[in-house]
Amino acid sequence: MGVHHVASHITSGLVCARLWPGLFTHVGAVSSVAHHPKGVVVKKVAVVGFGVIGQSWARLFAKNGLEVTVSDVRDDLDQVIANINADLPDDAQLTTAPLEEAVKDADLVQESGPEREQIKKDLYATMTQVAKDSTIFASSSSGIPSSVVAQDLPADVAARILIAHPFNPPELLPLVEIVPNDHTSEDVLNTVTDFYTQLGKVPVRLNREIPGFVINRLQWAIMKEASYLVKQGIVSPAQLDTAVRNSVGVRWASVGPFEAFHQGSDHGFRGLVEHVLSTFDSFETEATTFGDDSYTPVVDAVEESYGTTATEESKAAHDRRLIAVSDALTRADGNNRLVAVTETQSQEESEK
């Protein structure tokens, strides 16, 4: 079974690759490929699913010296590959193959297929049958835990399946959420953490599974409140975006929400909770549901602010700003910003 096509266009990441061809020079080619403790070396990667995320992953892998094979059933795959290859060195060209052929010799499969449980289950049932016994399967899923796709597979196969969820586009934003299922082996977790770190990513390993993982759950909560403010006529989408870009957007690029609040009071986070945050409990709000007509006014307002679809100019500006912020933070931190979080806090430590 092939990958079901999710309609998408050339992404802002591709625009970025063309406008700033030297962007990845700070990452460099992978100087020492990731080694699995039991002998697996990640040199060949299969990218399964070639929408927004898959394309960005493929460019990042290729620019770091990995052999990349792409599989997707989209009708325009050859053209999309040709456009990307035009911006890659001759020795870093992407190739394509049917699903079974693409994964059979891969050391790691980066699956970026549709967010549909049954499609993913069918994909993994096929891929795990033809791949090597040592192949690692990393899903870019935005919210479906790997236990869902692995539930009908043998435990030794599930041990090589996990979530490696990037923040879009993977070429520009360092985060990769590493989320194991109950069977994922420690060796596999260590291997993928090392692998993504060598690509210049920042892997953050979650202690356990939860649908949506961490960042998408935060985005979901923020979007619900943002939608409430728009529906109430407090602000337009453009006004809200301007406010965010010039406040917490800048702040959260340097510190996360907990550390920001901890620094916001002479008495630390405890003092802020007691004297400020506790007063926020009286704020009136409502839960916004995105799957029914109640969200229609918000969609209409967003389209009034920005048009039916985003312009190429806005996408290019988005990438340009991301690069500027990333470069500034790297300079501010003395090139030591990319720090992997590989150890989970023990229960004893968390109770201290």
C-alpha positions as CSV (number, residue, x, y, z in Angstrom):
1,M,0.0,0.0,0.0
2,G,1.4,3.4,-0.9
3,V,1.1,6.7,1.0
4,H,-2.2,8.4,0.6
5,H,-1.5,11.8,-0.8
6,V,-2.3,14.9,1.3
7,A,-2.6,17.8,-1.0
8,S,-0.1,20.5,-0.4
9,H,2.0,23.0,-2.2
10,I,5.7,23.8,-2.2
11,T,6.2,25.0,1.4
12,S,7.7,28.1,2.9
13,G,10.7,25.9,3.7
14,L,11.4,25.4,0.0
15,V,11.1,29.2,-0.5
16,C,13.6,29.5,2.3
17,A,16.0,27.0,0.7
18,R,16.0,29.0,-2.5
19,L,16.3,32.4,-0.9
20,W,19.0,31.5,1.6
21,P,21.0,28.6,0.1
22,G,23.8,29.0,2.8
23,L,21.3,28.7,5.6
24,F,22.5,25.3,6.7
25,T,26.2,26.0,6.8
26,H,26.1,26.3,10.6
27,V,24.9,22.7,10.8
28,G,27.3,21.2,8.3
29,A,27.4,17.6,7.1
30,V,26.9,14.9,9.6
31,S,30.5,14.2,10.6
32,S,29.8,11.0,12.6
33,V,26.6,9.2,11.7
34,A,24.4,8.0,14.6
35,H,25.4,4.6,15.9
36,H,22.9,2.2,17.5
37,P,24.5,0.4,20.5
38,K,23.7,-2.9,18.7
39,G,25.4,-1.9,15.5
40,V,22.9,0.2,13.5
41,V,24.4,3.1,11.6
42,V,22.0,5.7,10.2
43,K,23.2,6.5,6.7
44,K,20.1,5.8,4.6
45,V,16.8,7.5,5.3
46,A,13.4,6.9,3.8
47,V,11.0,9.9,3.8
48,V,7.5,8.4,3.6
49,G,5.0,11.1,2.9
50,F,6.1,14.2,1.0
51,G,3.8,17.1,2.1
52,V,5.0,20.1,4.0
53,I,6.9,18.3,6.7
54,G,8.3,15.5,4.5
55,Q,9.8,17.9,2.0
56,S,11.5,19.9,4.8
57,W,12.9,16.8,6.5
58,A,14.2,15.5,3.1
59,R,16.1,18.7,2.4
60,L,17.6,18.7,5.9
61,F,18.7,15.1,5.6
62,A,20.2,15.6,2.2
63,K,22.1,18.7,3.1
64,N,23.6,16.7,6.0
65,G,25.1,14.0,3.8
66,L,22.5,11.3,4.2
67,E,21.2,9.1,1.4
68,V,17.5,10.0,1.0
69,T,14.8,8.1,-0.8
70,V,11.3,9.5,-1.0
71,S,8.0,7.7,-1.3
72,D,4.6,9.3,-1.9
73,V,1.7,8.6,-4.3
74,R,1.1,12.3,-5.1
75,D,0.7,12.9,-8.8
76,D,3.2,15.8,-8.9
77,L,6.0,14.0,-7.0
78,D,8.5,14.0,-9.8
79,Q,8.1,17.8,-10.3
80,V,8.4,18.5,-6.6
81,I,11.5,16.4,-6.4
82,A,13.0,18.1,-9.4
83,N,12.4,21.5,-7.9
84,I,14.1,20.5,-4.6
85,N,17.0,18.7,-6.4
86,A,17.7,21.9,-8.4
87,D,18.7,23.5,-5.1
88,L,20.8,20.6,-3.8
89,P,24.4,19.7,-4.6
90,D,24.9,17.0,-7.2
91,D,26.0,14.5,-4.5
92,A,22.9,15.2,-2.3
93,Q,20.1,14.5,-4.8
94,L,16.8,13.0,-3.6
95,T,15.6,9.8,-5.2
96,T,12.1,8.3,-5.3
97,A,10.8,4.7,-5.0
98,P,7.6,2.8,-4.3
99,L,7.0,2.4,-0.6
100,E,8.3,-1.2,-0.2
101,E,11.5,-0.4,-2.1
102,A,12.1,2.9,-0.3
103,V,12.1,1.4,3.1
104,K,13.7,-2.0,2.5
105,D,17.3,-0.9,3.0
106,A,16.6,2.2,5.2
107,D,18.3,2.6,8.5
108,L,15.7,5.1,9.6
109,V,12.2,5.8,8.2
110,Q,10.9,9.4,8.7
111,E,7.1,8.9,8.3
112,S,5.2,12.1,7.6
113,G,1.9,10.7,6.2
114,P,-1.6,11.9,6.8
115,E,-3.0,12.4,10.3
116,R,-5.3,9.4,10.0
117,E,-5.0,6.5,12.4
118,Q,-6.0,3.8,9.9
119,I,-3.8,5.1,7.1
120,K,-0.8,5.1,9.5
121,K,-1.6,1.6,10.8
122,D,-1.7,0.3,7.2
123,L,1.5,2.1,6.4
124,Y,3.4,0.6,9.3
125,A,1.9,-2.9,8.7
126,T,3.5,-2.7,5.2
127,M,6.7,-1.0,6.1
128,T,7.6,-3.3,9.0
129,Q,7.1,-6.3,6.8
130,V,9.7,-5.4,4.2
131,A,12.2,-3.3,6.2
132,K,15.3,-4.6,7.9
133,D,15.0,-6.0,11.5
134,S,17.1,-3.1,12.7
135,T,15.2,-0.2,10.9
136,I,14.0,2.6,13.2
137,F,10.6,4.1,12.4
138,A,10.2,7.7,13.5
139,S,6.8,9.3,12.9
140,S,6.3,13.1,12.4
141,S,2.7,12.8,13.6
142,S,1.3,16.0,15.1
143,G,-0.8,14.2,17.7
144,I,-1.3,10.4,17.1
145,P,0.8,8.5,19.7
146,S,3.0,5.7,18.2
147,S,1.3,3.2,20.5
148,V,-1.8,3.5,18.2
149,V,0.1,2.5,15.0
150,A,2.1,-0.1,16.9
151,Q,-0.7,-1.8,18.8
152,D,-1.2,-4.7,16.3
153,L,2.5,-5.2,15.7
154,P,4.9,-7.6,17.6
155,A,6.6,-6.1,20.6
156,D,10.0,-6.4,19.0
157,V,8.8,-4.3,16.1
158,A,7.0,-1.8,18.4
159,A,10.4,-1.4,20.1
160,R,11.7,0.4,17.0
161,I,8.8,2.8,16.6
162,L,8.5,6.2,18.2
163,I,7.3,9.8,17.6
164,A,9.9,12.3,16.4
165,H,7.6,15.3,16.0
166,P,9.3,18.4,14.5
167,F,8.1,22.0,14.6
168,N,7.4,23.2,11.1
169,P,9.6,23.7,9.2
170,P,12.2,21.3,10.5
171,E,14.9,23.0,8.5
172,L,14.5,26.2,10.6
173,L,13.1,25.3,14.0
174,P,15.3,23.1,16.2
175,L,12.7,21.2,18.3
176,V,12.0,17.5,17.9
177,E,9.6,16.0,20.4
178,I,10.8,12.4,21.1
179,V,7.9,10.4,22.4
180,P,8.3,6.7,23.1
181,N,5.5,4.1,23.4
182,D,5.6,1.5,26.1
183,H,7.7,-0.8,24.0
184,T,10.2,1.6,22.5
185,S,13.7,0.5,23.5
186,E,16.1,2.7,25.3
187,D,18.7,1.9,22.6
188,V,16.4,3.2,19.9
189,L,15.7,6.3,21.9
190,N,19.4,7.0,22.4
191,T,20.1,6.5,18.8
192,V,17.4,8.9,17.5
193,T,18.3,11.5,20.1
194,D,21.9,11.4,18.9
195,F,20.9,11.3,15.3
196,Y,18.7,14.5,15.4
197,T,21.2,16.3,17.6
198,Q,23.9,15.7,15.0
199,L,21.5,17.4,12.5
200,G,21.5,20.5,14.6
201,K,18.1,19.7,16.2
202,V,17.1,20.0,19.9
203,P,15.4,16.7,20.9
204,V,13.2,16.9,23.9
205,R,12.2,13.5,25.3
206,L,8.7,13.3,26.9
207,N,8.3,11.2,30.0
208,R,5.3,9.4,28.5
209,E,2.8,9.5,25.7
210,I,-0.1,11.9,25.5
211,P,-2.2,12.8,22.4
212,G,-0.9,16.0,20.8
213,F,2.3,15.8,22.8
214,V,3.5,19.1,24.3
215,I,3.8,22.0,21.9
216,N,0.6,21.3,19.9
217,R,-1.4,21.0,23.1
218,L,0.0,24.5,24.1
219,Q,-0.8,25.8,20.6
220,W,-4.3,24.4,20.9
221,A,-4.9,26.1,24.2
222,I,-3.6,29.4,23.0
223,M,-5.7,29.2,19.8
224,K,-8.8,28.5,21.7
225,E,-8.4,31.7,23.8
226,A,-7.3,33.7,20.8
227,S,-10.4,32.5,18.9
228,Y,-12.6,33.6,21.8
229,L,-11.1,37.1,21.8
230,V,-11.8,37.4,18.1
231,K,-15.3,36.0,18.3
232,Q,-16.1,38.6,21.1
233,G,-14.9,41.4,18.9
234,I,-12.1,42.3,21.3
235,V,-9.4,42.2,18.5
236,S,-9.1,41.2,14.9
237,P,-6.7,38.3,14.0
238,A,-4.2,40.8,12.7
239,Q,-4.3,42.9,15.9
240,L,-3.9,39.8,18.0
241,D,-1.0,38.6,15.9
242,T,0.7,42.0,16.2
243,A,0.3,41.9,20.0
244,V,1.8,38.4,20.3
245,R,4.7,39.1,18.0
246,N,5.7,42.1,20.1
247,S,5.3,40.5,23.5
248,V,5.3,36.9,24.4
249,G,6.5,35.9,21.0
250,V,9.8,37.7,21.7
251,R,9.9,36.7,25.3
252,W,9.3,33.0,24.6
253,A,12.1,33.0,22.0
254,S,14.6,33.5,24.9
255,V,12.8,31.8,27.9
256,G,9.9,29.4,28.2
257,P,6.7,30.3,30.0
258,F,7.6,28.8,33.4
259,E,11.0,30.5,33.5
260,A,9.5,33.8,32.3
261,F,7.0,33.8,35.1
262,H,9.7,32.7,37.6
263,Q,11.7,35.7,36.6
264,G,8.7,38.0,36.7
265,S,8.6,38.3,40.5
266,D,11.1,38.9,43.2
267,H,9.5,35.9,45.0
268,G,9.8,33.6,42.0
269,F,7.1,31.6,40.4
270,R,5.4,30.9,43.8
271,G,5.1,34.6,44.5
272,L,3.6,35.3,41.0
273,V,1.1,32.5,41.4
274,E,-0.1,33.8,44.8
275,H,-0.2,37.5,43.9
276,V,-0.9,37.7,40.2
277,L,-1.9,34.5,38.4
278,S,-4.5,33.6,40.9
279,T,-6.4,36.7,40.0
280,F,-6.6,35.4,36.4
281,D,-9.1,32.7,37.4
282,S,-11.9,35.3,37.2
283,F,-11.4,35.9,33.5
284,E,-14.4,35.0,31.5
285,T,-13.8,32.7,28.5
286,E,-15.4,29.8,26.7
287,A,-14.2,26.6,25.1
288,T,-13.9,26.9,21.3
289,T,-14.7,23.8,19.3
290,F,-12.9,23.6,16.0
291,G,-15.0,20.9,14.4
292,D,-18.4,22.7,14.2
293,D,-19.9,25.9,12.8
294,S,-19.1,27.9,16.0
295,Y,-15.6,28.4,14.5
296,T,-16.9,29.9,11.2
297,P,-16.7,33.5,12.4
298,V,-13.1,33.1,13.4
299,V,-12.2,31.6,9.9
300,D,-14.0,34.5,8.3
301,A,-12.1,37.0,10.3
302,V,-8.7,35.4,9.6
303,E,-9.5,35.4,5.8
304,E,-10.5,39.1,6.1
305,S,-7.2,39.9,7.7
306,Y,-4.9,37.7,5.5
307,G,-6.8,36.5,2.5
308,T,-8.1,33.0,1.7
309,T,-4.5,31.5,1.6
310,A,-1.1,32.9,2.7
311,T,0.9,34.7,0.1
312,E,4.4,33.6,-1.0
313,E,5.6,37.0,0.2
314,S,4.3,36.4,3.7
315,K,5.8,32.9,3.8
316,A,9.2,34.3,2.7
317,A,9.0,37.0,5.4
318,H,8.1,34.3,8.0
319,D,11.2,32.3,7.1
320,R,13.4,35.4,7.0
321,R,12.3,36.4,10.6
322,L,12.8,32.8,11.9
323,I,16.4,32.8,10.5
324,A,17.1,36.2,12.1
325,V,15.8,35.2,15.5
326,S,17.6,31.9,15.4
327,D,20.9,33.5,14.4
328,A,20.5,36.2,17.1
329,L,19.9,33.6,19.8
330,T,22.8,31.5,18.7
331,R,25.1,34.5,18.9
332,A,23.7,35.5,22.3
333,D,24.4,32.1,23.7
334,G,27.8,31.7,22.2
335,N,26.8,29.0,19.7
336,N,25.7,26.7,22.6
337,R,21.9,27.0,22.2
338,L,21.3,23.6,20.7
339,V,21.3,21.5,23.8
340,A,19.5,18.1,23.8
341,V,17.4,17.1,26.7
342,T,17.9,13.3,26.7
343,E,17.4,12.3,30.4
344,T,14.0,12.2,32.0
345,Q,13.6,13.3,35.5
346,S,13.2,10.4,38.0
347,Q,10.2,10.3,40.3
348,E,12.5,10.8,43.3
349,E,14.0,14.0,41.8
350,S,10.6,15.4,40.8
351,E,9.3,15.0,44.4
352,K,12.3,16.8,46.0
